Amino acid sequence: MNFDIKSFGGRAAWLCLFFILAQCGPPRRTEWHLLADEFAPAWIAAGIPEEGAITIHHGEITLSPGQPMTGAQWAAWKSAGLPTSRYAIEYEAMRVEGNDFFGTVTFPVGDSYVSLVVGGWGGTLVGISSIDDMDASENTTTGNAFFENNRWHKIRIEVRDDELRAWINDKLFVNTSTRGHKLGLRAGDIEKCTPFGFASYATQARIRQVQIRRL
């Protein structure tokens, strides 16, 4: 093979410049604060029949009691370039009044959606809805916890390629494989919270510090 060393050197110099400029481009985003001014306008009411009011003030969402459900939807997931795998969700939730779920979050897992129920079925149930058409009260993620009203509860969820994990107040409640399982939502109004959103059931709830991070 024949080549001109001067020509080769010139091409090599341009290639070096290209890679240097590529490295100087905007960094890949690794986290999103969904109640920051940049993203807060994308929050809307989910459109659940007879839902309560949704307000955002000082970086907090308040879900007023519905008849029975209230939902807050953040529809900008795809346009904002958020991931659907290998990411974490962190937020804090408070049940101000009532005795049912108050910090339930719906989120994407690959091409599907599921919900982490927080304080459901009378106030204590925790779990993922749904796995293999079984909701949080029926599948292997079912757990129970006591949620004191007017107290902030810290939630973290990790969406991995083949597993889901969820902690509440630093205690691991969900640790399940998703490989070979059907993921989906409990049929009904919770579907209006996709692609990402919060829901409460006959309760007043507050949500704050909503963050998404790549893993």
MARVO-185040 format. One line per field, with one value per residue: x, y, z of N, C-alpha, C in turn; residue in one letter. Coordinates in Angstrom, 1 decimal, decimal comma, padded with zeros to 4 digits. Example, Ala and Ser with C-alpha at 12.3 -4.5 7.8 and 13.67 -1.06 7.14 Angstrom:
BEGIN
nX = [013,2 / 012,8] $
nY = [-005,7 / -002,2] $
nZ = [007,8 / 007,1] $
caX = [012,3 / 013,7] $
caY = [-004,5 / -001,1] $
caZ = [007,8 / 007,1] $
cX = [013,2 / 012,9] $
cY = [-003,3 / 000,0] $
cZ = [007,8 / 007,9] $
res = [A / S] $
***
This chain:
BEGIN
nX = [000,9 / 000,6 / 001,2 / 001,2 / 003,3 / 003,1 / 000,4 / -000,9 / 000,0 / -001,4 / -004,1 / -004,1 / -003,7 / -006,1 / -007,9 / -007,1 / -007,8 / -010,6 / -011,3 / -010,5 / -012,2 / -014,7 / -014,5 / -014,7 / -017,3 / -020,7 / -021,3 / -022,6 / -025,8 / -026,5 / -028,2 / -031,5 / -033,5 / -036,6 / -038,4 / -037,2 / -036,9 / -036,5 / -037,8 / -040,3 / -042,6 / -043,6 / -045,2 / -048,5 / -052,0 / -053,2 / -055,6 / -057,5 / -060,8 / -062,7 / -060,6 / -058,5 / -057,1 / -054,0 / -051,0 / -048,0 / -045,5 / -042,8 / -041,0 / -042,4 / -044,9 / -048,3 / -050,9 / -054,2 / -057,0 / -058,8 / -061,7 / -061,9 / -059,2 / -056,2 / -054,0 / -050,7 / -048,9 / -045,9 / -045,1 / -042,9 / -040,8 / -039,6 / -038,9 / -037,1 / -035,0 / -034,7 / -033,6 / -034,7 / -033,9 / -031,4 / -031,3 / -032,0 / -034,6 / -035,4 / -037,1 / -039,1 / -041,9 / -045,0 / -047,8 / -050,4 / -053,0 / -055,5 / -055,7 / -054,5 / -052,8 / -050,2 / -047,8 / -047,4 / -045,7 / -045,4 / -043,6 / -041,2 / -040,1 / -037,9 / -039,7 / -042,1 / -044,4 / -044,6 / -045,8 / -044,8 / -046,3 / -047,1 / -048,0 / -050,6 / -053,9 / -055,3 / -053,4 / -050,8 / -049,5 / -046,9 / -045,4 / -044,8 / -046,8 / -047,7 / -046,8 / -046,6 / -049,3 / -050,3 / -051,1 / -049,7 / -050,5 / -050,5 / -048,2 / -044,7 / -043,4 / -044,7 / -045,1 / -045,1 / -045,5 / -045,4 / -046,7 / -046,3 / -048,4 / -047,9 / -045,1 / -042,1 / -041,2 / -038,6 / -037,9 / -036,3 / -035,7 / -034,4 / -033,9 / -032,8 / -031,3 / -032,3 / -033,7 / -035,5 / -035,3 / -036,2 / -036,2 / -037,4 / -037,2 / -034,6 / -034,7 / -034,7 / -037,3 / -038,2 / -036,8 / -036,4 / -036,2 / -036,7 / -036,5 / -037,9 / -040,4 / -043,7 / -044,4 / -046,4 / -049,2 / -051,6 / -054,9 / -056,8 / -057,3 / -054,7 / -053,1 / -053,1 / -051,1 / -048,7 / -045,9 / -044,5 / -045,3 / -047,2 / -049,4 / -052,3 / -054,6 / -057,6 / -056,4 / -054,4 / -051,5 / -047,9 / -045,1 / -041,6 / -038,3 / -037,7 / -035,8 / -034,0 / -031,5 / -028,9 / -027,6] $
nY = [-001,2 / 002,2 / 005,5 / 009,0 / 010,5 / 013,1 / 013,8 / 011,9 / 012,7 / 015,1 / 014,3 / 012,9 / 014,9 / 016,4 / 014,4 / 014,2 / 016,8 / 016,7 / 014,7 / 016,0 / 018,3 / 016,9 / 015,9 / 018,3 / 019,0 / 019,5 / 018,1 / 014,8 / 014,6 / 013,8 / 013,9 / 015,0 / 017,5 / 017,5 / 019,4 / 021,8 / 025,1 / 024,8 / 022,5 / 022,4 / 023,6 / 021,6 / 019,9 / 018,7 / 018,3 / 015,0 / 014,3 / 012,7 / 011,6 / 013,6 / 014,3 / 015,9 / 019,2 / 020,2 / 021,6 / 023,6 / 024,8 / 026,7 / 024,6 / 022,2 / 019,7 / 019,7 / 017,4 / 017,5 / 016,0 / 013,6 / 012,2 / 009,2 / 009,5 / 011,4 / 012,8 / 013,7 / 014,5 / 014,2 / 015,0 / 015,2 / 013,4 / 011,9 / 013,9 / 015,3 / 013,7 / 011,7 / 008,6 / 005,1 / 002,9 / 001,7 / 003,8 / 006,0 / 006,9 / 009,5 / 010,8 / 012,7 / 012,1 / 013,0 / 012,2 / 014,2 / 014,2 / 011,6 / 008,0 / 006,3 / 005,4 / 007,7 / 008,6 / 007,3 / 006,4 / 006,5 / 005,1 / 004,7 / 001,5 / 000,2 / -000,5 / -000,5 / 000,4 / 000,8 / 001,0 / 002,2 / 001,4 / 003,3 / 003,1 / 002,0 / 000,3 / 000,7 / 002,0 / 000,9 / -000,7 / -001,7 / -002,0 / -003,2 / -002,5 / -003,4 / -006,9 / -009,6 / -009,4 / -009,2 / -007,2 / -004,9 / -005,9 / -008,6 / -009,8 / -010,9 / -008,6 / -007,5 / -005,7 / -004,3 / -001,2 / 001,2 / 004,4 / 007,5 / 010,2 / 013,6 / 013,6 / 013,5 / 011,1 / 009,2 / 008,1 / 005,8 / 004,5 / 002,1 / 001,4 / -001,2 / -003,1 / -005,7 / -005,8 / -004,5 / -002,2 / -000,9 / 001,5 / 002,6 / 005,2 / 004,4 / 001,7 / -001,4 / -002,4 / -003,5 / -005,8 / -007,2 / -009,5 / -008,7 / -010,1 / -012,0 / -011,5 / -010,1 / -006,8 / -004,1 / -001,8 / -001,5 / -001,8 / 001,1 / 004,4 / 005,1 / 004,8 / 007,2 / 008,7 / 008,2 / 009,3 / 009,6 / 010,1 / 011,2 / 009,8 / 010,0 / 008,6 / 009,5 / 011,1 / 013,9 / 014,9 / 015,6 / 016,3 / 016,3 / 017,3 / 015,8 / 013,8 / 012,5 / 010,2 / 009,0 / 005,7] $
nZ = [000,0 / -000,9 / 000,3 / 000,8 / 003,1 / 004,0 / 003,3 / 004,9 / 007,4 / 007,5 / 007,5 / 009,8 / 011,7 / 011,4 / 012,3 / 015,0 / 015,8 / 015,5 / 017,4 / 019,7 / 019,7 / 019,9 / 022,5 / 023,8 / 023,7 / 024,8 / 028,0 / 028,8 / 030,1 / 033,5 / 035,6 / 036,7 / 038,0 / 038,8 / 039,8 / 039,7 / 038,3 / 035,6 / 034,7 / 036,0 / 034,8 / 033,2 / 034,6 / 035,0 / 035,7 / 036,0 / 034,8 / 035,9 / 036,6 / 038,7 / 040,2 / 042,8 / 043,3 / 041,9 / 042,9 / 042,6 / 044,6 / 045,8 / 045,2 / 045,8 / 045,2 / 045,7 / 046,3 / 046,3 / 048,1 / 046,1 / 044,5 / 044,0 / 043,5 / 042,9 / 040,5 / 039,4 / 036,5 / 034,6 / 031,6 / 030,0 / 029,7 / 027,5 / 025,7 / 027,1 / 027,2 / 029,1 / 030,7 / 030,3 / 031,5 / 033,8 / 035,7 / 038,5 / 040,7 / 043,0 / 045,7 / 048,1 / 050,1 / 051,7 / 053,7 / 054,4 / 055,3 / 055,7 / 055,0 / 053,1 / 050,0 / 049,1 / 048,0 / 045,7 / 042,8 / 039,3 / 036,6 / 033,8 / 032,7 / 030,6 / 027,8 / 029,1 / 031,8 / 035,3 / 038,7 / 041,9 / 044,7 / 047,5 / 050,7 / 050,3 / 050,1 / 052,6 / 053,9 / 054,5 / 052,7 / 050,5 / 047,3 / 043,9 / 041,1 / 038,0 / 038,1 / 036,0 / 035,6 / 038,2 / 040,9 / 043,4 / 045,8 / 045,4 / 044,2 / 044,4 / 045,4 / 047,5 / 050,5 / 053,8 / 055,7 / 058,2 / 057,9 / 059,1 / 059,4 / 058,3 / 058,2 / 056,5 / 054,1 / 052,7 / 049,5 / 047,3 / 044,1 / 042,0 / 038,7 / 036,9 / 034,2 / 034,4 / 036,8 / 039,6 / 042,3 / 045,4 / 048,0 / 051,1 / 053,4 / 053,7 / 054,0 / 052,4 / 050,3 / 047,9 / 045,8 / 043,1 / 040,3 / 036,9 / 034,6 / 032,1 / 033,0 / 032,8 / 032,7 / 033,8 / 034,2 / 036,8 / 035,8 / 034,9 / 036,3 / 037,0 / 034,8 / 033,5 / 034,6 / 033,3 / 031,2 / 033,6 / 036,9 / 039,9 / 042,3 / 044,5 / 046,9 / 048,0 / 049,8 / 051,2 / 049,8 / 049,8 / 047,8 / 047,2 / 046,2 / 043,8 / 041,9 / 039,1 / 038,2 / 036,3 / 036,3] $
caX = [000,0 / 001,4 / 000,6 / 002,0 / 003,4 / 002,6 / -001,0 / -001,2 / 000,1 / -002,5 / -005,3 / -004,0 / -003,9 / -007,6 / -008,6 / -006,8 / -008,6 / -012,0 / -011,6 / -010,4 / -013,5 / -015,7 / -014,4 / -015,0 / -018,7 / -021,5 / -021,3 / -023,9 / -026,5 / -026,5 / -029,3 / -032,5 / -034,3 / -037,9 / -039,2 / -036,5 / -037,6 / -036,3 / -038,7 / -041,5 / -043,8 / -044,1 / -046,2 / -049,9 / -053,0 / -053,3 / -056,9 / -058,4 / -062,1 / -063,0 / -059,3 / -058,3 / -056,2 / -052,5 / -050,3 / -046,6 / -045,1 / -041,6 / -040,4 / -043,2 / -046,2 / -049,4 / -052,0 / -055,4 / -057,8 / -059,7 / -062,9 / -061,0 / -057,8 / -055,6 / -052,7 / -049,8 / -048,2 / -044,8 / -045,2 / -041,7 / -039,8 / -038,9 / -038,4 / -036,0 / -033,9 / -034,4 / -033,4 / -035,8 / -033,2 / -030,1 / -031,5 / -032,6 / -035,6 / -035,4 / -038,0 / -039,7 / -043,4 / -045,7 / -049,2 / -050,8 / -054,2 / -056,0 / -055,1 / -054,3 / -051,6 / -050,0 / -046,6 / -047,3 / -045,0 / -045,5 / -042,4 / -040,9 / -039,1 / -037,8 / -040,9 / -043,3 / -044,5 / -045,1 / -046,0 / -044,4 / -047,3 / -046,5 / -049,1 / -051,9 / -054,7 / -055,6 / -052,3 / -049,5 / -049,0 / -045,8 / -045,1 / -044,9 / -048,0 / -048,0 / -045,9 / -047,3 / -050,8 / -050,6 / -050,7 / -048,8 / -051,0 / -050,5 / -047,0 / -043,6 / -042,8 / -045,6 / -044,5 / -045,9 / -044,7 / -046,2 / -046,4 / -046,9 / -048,9 / -047,1 / -043,7 / -041,5 / -040,6 / -037,6 / -038,0 / -035,4 / -036,0 / -033,4 / -034,3 / -031,7 / -031,7 / -033,1 / -034,1 / -036,0 / -035,1 / -036,8 / -036,0 / -038,2 / -036,5 / -033,3 / -035,0 / -035,0 / -038,6 / -038,4 / -035,6 / -036,9 / -035,8 / -037,8 / -036,2 / -038,9 / -041,7 / -044,5 / -044,5 / -047,5 / -049,9 / -053,0 / -055,9 / -057,6 / -056,9 / -053,2 / -052,5 / -053,0 / -049,9 / -047,6 / -044,8 / -044,0 / -046,2 / -047,5 / -050,9 / -052,7 / -055,9 / -058,4 / -055,5 / -053,7 / -050,1 / -046,9 / -044,0 / -040,6 / -036,9 / -037,8 / -034,6 / -033,7 / -030,1 / -028,4 / -026,8] $
caY = [000,0 / 003,4 / 006,7 / 010,2 / 010,8 / 014,5 / 013,7 / 011,1 / 013,6 / 016,1 / 013,6 / 012,5 / 016,2 / 016,7 / 013,5 / 014,6 / 018,0 / 016,2 / 014,1 / 017,1 / 019,1 / 016,1 / 015,9 / 019,6 / 019,2 / 019,5 / 016,8 / 014,0 / 014,9 / 012,6 / 014,0 / 016,0 / 017,9 / 017,8 / 020,5 / 023,0 / 026,0 / 024,3 / 021,4 / 022,5 / 023,9 / 020,4 / 019,2 / 019,0 / 017,4 / 013,8 / 014,2 / 011,6 / 012,1 / 014,1 / 014,5 / 017,1 / 020,2 / 020,0 / 022,9 / 023,5 / 026,0 / 026,5 / 023,3 / 021,1 / 019,4 / 019,3 / 016,7 / 017,6 / 014,8 / 013,4 / 011,4 / 009,1 / 009,7 / 012,6 / 012,4 / 014,7 / 013,9 / 014,9 / 014,3 / 015,6 / 012,4 / 011,5 / 015,1 / 015,8 / 012,7 / 010,8 / 007,1 / 004,2 / 001,8 / 002,1 / 005,1 / 006,0 / 008,0 / 009,8 / 011,9 / 012,6 / 012,2 / 013,2 / 012,1 / 015,2 / 013,6 / 010,4 / 006,8 / 005,4 / 005,7 / 009,2 / 008,9 / 006,3 / 007,0 / 005,7 / 005,4 / 003,7 / 000,4 / -000,2 / -000,2 / -000,7 / 001,3 / 000,2 / 002,0 / 001,8 / 001,9 / 003,7 / 003,3 / 001,6 / -000,7 / 001,0 / 002,9 / 000,4 / -001,6 / -001,2 / -003,0 / -002,8 / -002,8 / -004,8 / -007,9 / -010,8 / -009,1 / -009,2 / -005,9 / -004,8 / -006,7 / -010,0 / -010,4 / -011,1 / -007,4 / -007,0 / -005,4 / -003,4 / -000,3 / 002,2 / 005,8 / 008,5 / 011,5 / 014,9 / 013,3 / 013,2 / 009,7 / 009,2 / 007,0 / 005,7 / 003,4 / 001,8 / 000,6 / -001,8 / -003,9 / -006,9 / -005,8 / -003,3 / -002,1 / 000,3 / 001,7 / 003,7 / 005,6 / 003,6 / 000,2 / -002,1 / -003,1 / -004,2 / -006,3 / -008,3 / -009,6 / -008,4 / -010,9 / -013,0 / -011,2 / -009,1 / -005,6 / -003,2 / -001,0 / -001,9 / -001,2 / 002,1 / 005,8 / 005,2 / 004,9 / 008,6 / 009,2 / 007,9 / 008,4 / 009,7 / 011,0 / 010,8 / 009,7 / 009,8 / 008,1 / 010,0 / 011,7 / 015,0 / 014,5 / 016,6 / 015,6 / 017,3 / 016,9 / 014,8 / 013,7 / 011,4 / 010,1 / 007,8 / 004,8] $
caZ = [000,0 / -001,0 / 000,8 / 001,0 / 004,5 / 004,3 / 003,3 / 006,0 / 008,6 / 007,5 / 007,9 / 011,3 / 012,4 / 011,4 / 013,2 / 016,3 / 016,1 / 015,6 / 018,7 / 020,8 / 019,7 / 020,4 / 023,9 / 024,4 / 023,5 / 026,0 / 028,7 / 028,8 / 031,3 / 034,4 / 036,6 / 036,4 / 039,2 / 038,1 / 040,4 / 039,4 / 037,4 / 034,2 / 034,4 / 036,8 / 034,0 / 032,5 / 035,5 / 034,8 / 036,3 / 035,1 / 034,1 / 036,5 / 036,9 / 040,1 / 041,0 / 043,5 / 042,7 / 041,9 / 043,0 / 042,8 / 045,3 / 046,5 / 044,9 / 046,3 / 044,6 / 046,7 / 045,7 / 047,2 / 048,0 / 045,0 / 044,7 / 045,2 / 043,2 / 042,3 / 039,8 / 038,8 / 035,4 / 034,0 / 030,3 / 029,2 / 029,9 / 026,3 / 025,1 / 028,0 / 027,0 / 030,3 / 030,4 / 030,7 / 032,2 / 034,4 / 036,3 / 039,8 / 041,1 / 044,4 / 046,1 / 049,5 / 050,1 / 053,0 / 053,7 / 055,3 / 056,0 / 055,1 / 055,4 / 051,9 / 049,3 / 049,0 / 047,3 / 044,6 / 041,6 / 038,0 / 035,9 / 032,8 / 032,8 / 029,3 / 027,0 / 029,9 / 032,9 / 036,5 / 039,8 / 043,2 / 045,6 / 048,9 / 051,7 / 049,8 / 050,7 / 054,0 / 054,5 / 054,9 / 051,7 / 049,6 / 046,3 / 042,5 / 040,3 / 038,2 / 037,6 / 035,5 / 035,8 / 039,6 / 041,5 / 044,5 / 046,9 / 045,0 / 043,7 / 045,4 / 046,0 / 048,5 / 051,8 / 054,7 / 056,5 / 058,9 / 057,4 / 060,0 / 058,7 / 058,5 / 058,2 / 055,2 / 053,9 / 051,6 / 048,6 / 046,2 / 043,2 / 041,0 / 037,5 / 036,2 / 033,0 / 034,7 / 038,2 / 040,2 / 043,7 / 046,0 / 049,4 / 051,8 / 054,6 / 053,7 / 054,2 / 051,2 / 050,3 / 046,7 / 045,2 / 042,3 / 038,9 / 035,9 / 033,5 / 031,8 / 033,6 / 032,2 / 033,5 / 033,3 / 035,2 / 037,2 / 034,8 / 035,5 / 036,2 / 037,2 / 033,5 / 033,1 / 035,2 / 032,4 / 031,5 / 034,9 / 037,7 / 041,3 / 042,6 / 045,9 / 047,0 / 049,1 / 050,8 / 050,8 / 049,8 / 049,4 / 047,1 / 047,0 / 045,9 / 042,8 / 041,1 / 038,3 / 038,0 / 035,6 / 037,1] $
cX = [000,9 / 000,6 / 001,6 / 002,1 / 002,9 / 001,0 / -001,5 / -001,2 / -001,0 / -003,8 / -005,3 / -004,2 / -005,4 / -008,3 / -008,3 / -007,7 / -010,1 / -012,2 / -011,4 / -011,7 / -014,6 / -015,7 / -014,8 / -016,5 / -019,4 / -021,5 / -022,6 / -024,5 / -026,7 / -027,6 / -030,2 / -033,3 / -035,6 / -038,8 / -038,4 / -037,2 / -037,5 / -037,3 / -040,1 / -042,7 / -044,4 / -045,1 / -047,6 / -050,8 / -053,1 / -054,6 / -057,7 / -059,7 / -062,3 / -061,7 / -059,3 / -057,3 / -054,8 / -051,9 / -048,8 / -046,2 / -043,8 / -041,0 / -041,1 / -044,5 / -047,1 / -050,5 / -053,2 / -056,2 / -058,7 / -060,9 / -062,8 / -059,6 / -057,4 / -054,3 / -052,0 / -048,9 / -047,1 / -044,6 / -043,9 / -040,6 / -039,0 / -038,2 / -037,2 / -034,8 / -033,6 / -034,4 / -034,7 / -035,2 / -031,9 / -030,2 / -032,1 / -033,6 / -035,5 / -036,4 / -038,4 / -041,2 / -043,9 / -047,2 / -049,7 / -052,1 / -054,7 / -055,3 / -054,9 / -053,0 / -051,4 / -048,7 / -046,3 / -046,7 / -045,1 / -044,3 / -042,1 / -039,9 / -038,9 / -039,0 / -042,2 / -043,3 / -045,0 / -045,2 / -045,4 / -045,5 / -046,7 / -047,7 / -050,5 / -052,7 / -054,9 / -054,4 / -051,0 / -048,8 / -047,9 / -045,6 / -045,2 / -046,1 / -047,7 / -046,9 / -046,7 / -048,8 / -051,2 / -050,1 / -049,9 / -049,2 / -050,9 / -049,2 / -045,9 / -043,0 / -043,7 / -044,9 / -045,4 / -045,0 / -045,7 / -045,7 / -047,1 / -047,2 / -048,0 / -045,7 / -043,2 / -040,9 / -039,8 / -037,7 / -036,9 / -035,7 / -034,8 / -033,9 / -033,1 / -032,2 / -032,6 / -033,6 / -034,6 / -035,7 / -035,8 / -036,6 / -036,9 / -037,6 / -035,3 / -033,5 / -035,4 / -036,3 / -038,8 / -037,0 / -036,0 / -036,4 / -037,0 / -037,6 / -037,3 / -040,2 / -042,4 / -044,7 / -045,7 / -048,2 / -051,2 / -054,0 / -056,6 / -056,9 / -055,4 / -052,5 / -052,3 / -051,8 / -048,6 / -047,2 / -044,2 / -045,0 / -046,4 / -049,0 / -051,1 / -054,2 / -056,6 / -057,5 / -055,0 / -052,2 / -049,2 / -045,7 / -042,9 / -039,3 / -037,0 / -036,6 / -034,5 / -032,2 / -029,8 / -027,5 / -025,6] $
cY = [001,2 / 004,6 / 007,8 / 010,5 / 012,2 / 014,5 / 013,0 / 011,9 / 014,6 / 015,5 / 013,3 / 013,8 / 016,5 / 015,7 / 013,8 / 015,8 / 017,6 / 015,6 / 015,1 / 017,9 / 018,2 / 016,0 / 017,2 / 019,9 / 019,2 / 018,2 / 016,1 / 014,3 / 013,6 / 012,7 / 015,2 / 016,3 / 018,4 / 018,8 / 021,8 / 023,8 / 025,5 / 023,3 / 021,6 / 022,8 / 022,7 / 019,6 / 019,6 / 018,0 / 016,2 / 013,6 / 013,1 / 012,2 / 012,4 / 014,1 / 015,8 / 018,1 / 019,8 / 021,4 / 022,7 / 024,9 / 025,8 / 025,1 / 022,1 / 021,0 / 019,1 / 018,6 / 016,8 / 016,3 / 014,7 / 012,5 / 010,1 / 009,5 / 011,0 / 012,2 / 013,7 / 014,0 / 014,8 / 014,3 / 014,5 / 014,6 / 012,2 / 012,8 / 015,6 / 014,8 / 011,9 / 009,4 / 006,3 / 002,9 / 002,4 / 003,6 / 004,9 / 007,2 / 008,2 / 010,9 / 011,7 / 012,9 / 012,3 / 013,0 / 013,1 / 014,7 / 012,5 / 009,2 / 005,8 / 005,9 / 007,2 / 009,5 / 007,9 / 007,0 / 006,0 / 006,1 / 004,3 / 002,7 / -000,2 / 000,4 / -000,2 / 000,4 / 000,4 / 001,4 / 001,3 / 002,3 / 002,1 / 004,0 / 003,0 / 000,6 / -000,5 / 001,7 / 002,3 / -000,4 / -000,9 / -002,3 / -002,4 / -003,3 / -002,4 / -005,7 / -009,1 / -010,6 / -009,2 / -007,9 / -006,0 / -005,6 / -008,2 / -010,6 / -010,4 / -009,8 / -006,8 / -006,9 / -004,5 / -002,5 / 000,7 / 003,6 / 006,8 / 009,7 / 012,6 / 014,6 / 013,0 / 011,8 / 009,7 / 008,0 / 007,0 / 004,4 / 003,3 / 000,9 / 000,1 / -002,6 / -005,0 / -007,0 / -004,5 / -003,4 / -000,9 / 000,3 / 002,8 / 003,9 / 004,7 / 002,2 / -000,3 / -002,8 / -003,9 / -004,6 / -007,5 / -008,3 / -009,3 / -009,3 / -012,0 / -012,7 / -010,1 / -007,9 / -004,7 / -002,5 / -001,7 / -001,1 / -000,1 / 003,5 / 006,0 / 005,3 / 006,3 / 009,3 / 008,9 / 009,2 / 008,5 / 010,6 / 010,4 / 010,7 / 009,5 / 009,3 / 008,6 / 010,6 / 013,1 / 014,7 / 015,7 / 015,8 / 016,7 / 016,6 / 015,7 / 014,8 / 012,4 / 011,4 / 008,9 / 007,0 / 004,3] $
cZ = [000,0 / -000,4 / 000,9 / 002,5 / 004,9 / 004,3 / 004,5 / 007,3 / 008,7 / 008,0 / 009,4 / 012,1 / 012,5 / 012,3 / 014,6 / 016,7 / 016,3 / 017,0 / 019,9 / 020,9 / 020,2 / 021,9 / 024,6 / 024,3 / 024,8 / 026,7 / 028,7 / 030,2 / 032,2 / 035,4 / 036,2 / 037,7 / 038,7 / 038,7 / 040,3 / 038,4 / 035,9 / 033,8 / 035,0 / 035,9 / 033,3 / 033,4 / 035,2 / 035,6 / 035,4 / 034,4 / 034,6 / 036,9 / 038,4 / 040,9 / 041,7 / 042,8 / 042,9 / 041,9 / 043,2 / 043,4 / 046,0 / 046,4 / 045,5 / 045,4 / 045,8 / 045,9 / 046,7 / 047,0 / 046,8 / 045,4 / 043,8 / 044,8 / 042,7 / 041,7 / 039,3 / 037,7 / 034,9 / 032,6 / 029,4 / 029,2 / 028,6 / 025,7 / 025,8 / 027,9 / 028,3 / 029,9 / 030,8 / 031,3 / 032,8 / 034,9 / 037,7 / 040,0 / 042,6 / 044,7 / 047,6 / 049,4 / 051,5 / 052,8 / 054,8 / 056,1 / 055,1 / 055,5 / 054,2 / 051,2 / 049,0 / 048,2 / 046,2 / 043,3 / 040,4 / 037,2 / 034,8 / 033,2 / 031,4 / 028,5 / 027,8 / 031,0 / 034,1 / 037,6 / 041,1 / 044,1 / 047,0 / 049,8 / 051,2 / 050,6 / 052,2 / 054,7 / 054,7 / 053,7 / 050,8 / 048,5 / 044,9 / 041,8 / 038,9 / 037,6 / 037,2 / 035,8 / 037,3 / 040,2 / 042,7 / 045,7 / 046,7 / 044,7 / 044,8 / 046,0 / 047,1 / 049,9 / 052,6 / 055,5 / 057,1 / 058,4 / 058,3 / 059,2 / 059,2 / 058,8 / 056,8 / 055,2 / 052,6 / 050,8 / 047,5 / 045,4 / 042,2 / 039,9 / 036,8 / 035,0 / 033,3 / 036,1 / 038,6 / 041,7 / 044,2 / 047,5 / 049,9 / 053,2 / 054,8 / 054,0 / 052,8 / 051,2 / 049,0 / 046,1 / 044,4 / 040,9 / 038,0 / 034,6 / 033,3 / 032,4 / 032,8 / 033,1 / 032,9 / 034,5 / 035,6 / 036,3 / 035,6 / 035,4 / 036,4 / 035,8 / 033,0 / 033,7 / 034,4 / 031,6 / 032,9 / 035,7 / 039,1 / 041,4 / 044,1 / 045,8 / 048,2 / 050,2 / 050,3 / 050,9 / 049,3 / 048,8 / 046,9 / 046,6 / 044,9 / 041,9 / 040,4 / 038,1 / 037,2 / 036,5 / 036,2] $
res = [M / N / F / D / I / K / S / F / G / G / R / A / A / W / L / C / L / F / F / I / L / A / Q / C / G / P / P / R / R / T / E / W / H / L / L / A / D / E / F / A / P / A / W / I / A / A / G / I / P / E / E / G / A / I / T / I / H / H / G / E / I / T / L / S / P / G / Q / P / M / T / G / A / Q / W / A / A / W / K / S / A / G / L / P / T / S / R / Y / A / I / E / Y / E / A / M / R / V / E / G / N / D / F / F / G / T / V / T / F / P / V / G / D / S / Y / V / S / L / V / V / G / G / W / G / G / T / L / V / G / I / S / S / I / D / D / M / D / A / S / E / N / T / T / T / G / N / A / F / F / E / N / N / R / W / H / K / I / R / I / E / V / R / D / D / E / L / R / A / W / I / N / D / K / L / F / V / N / T / S / T / R / G / H / K / L / G / L / R / A / G / D / I / E / K / C / T / P / F / G / F / A / S / Y / A / T / Q / A / R / I / R / Q / V / Q / I / R / R / L] $
***
